[in-house]
Amino acid sequence: MLRHPAGNHRVAVVEGVLAGECGELLSGFFTALRQARRSGR
């Protein structure tokens, strides 16, 4: 979508921004998912 020739929006992608927070969020989600599956939910 961002590369479509008719589009007039440009974005800059900066590596590592909020990487720690995102990693914690994902880790917490998958830990909870594994625990829920173990408990039969």
C-alpha positions as CSV (number, residue, x, y, z in Angstrom):
1,M,0.0,0.0,0.0
2,L,2.8,2.4,0.9
3,R,4.6,1.6,-2.3
4,H,1.6,2.1,-4.6
5,P,2.4,4.7,-7.2
6,A,-0.8,6.6,-6.7
7,G,-0.2,7.0,-3.0
8,N,1.2,10.3,-1.7
9,H,2.2,9.2,1.8
10,R,5.7,8.5,2.8
11,V,6.9,6.8,6.0
12,A,10.2,6.4,7.7
13,V,11.0,3.1,9.4
14,V,13.4,3.4,12.3
15,E,14.7,0.1,13.6
16,G,14.6,-0.6,17.3
17,V,12.0,2.1,18.4
18,L,10.0,0.6,21.2
19,A,11.7,-2.8,20.6
20,G,12.0,-3.5,24.4
21,E,8.4,-2.7,25.1
22,C,7.1,-4.6,22.1
23,G,9.2,-7.6,23.0
24,E,7.8,-7.6,26.6
25,L,4.3,-7.4,25.3
26,L,4.7,-10.3,22.9
27,S,6.5,-12.4,25.4
28,G,3.8,-11.8,28.0
29,F,1.1,-12.7,25.5
30,F,2.7,-15.9,24.4
31,T,3.5,-16.9,28.0
32,A,-0.2,-16.4,28.9
33,L,-1.3,-18.3,25.8
34,R,0.9,-21.3,26.8
35,Q,-0.3,-21.2,30.4
36,A,-4.0,-21.1,29.2
37,R,-3.4,-24.1,26.9
38,R,-1.8,-26.1,29.7
39,S,-4.7,-25.4,32.0
40,G,-7.2,-26.5,29.3
41,R,-8.7,-23.2,28.6
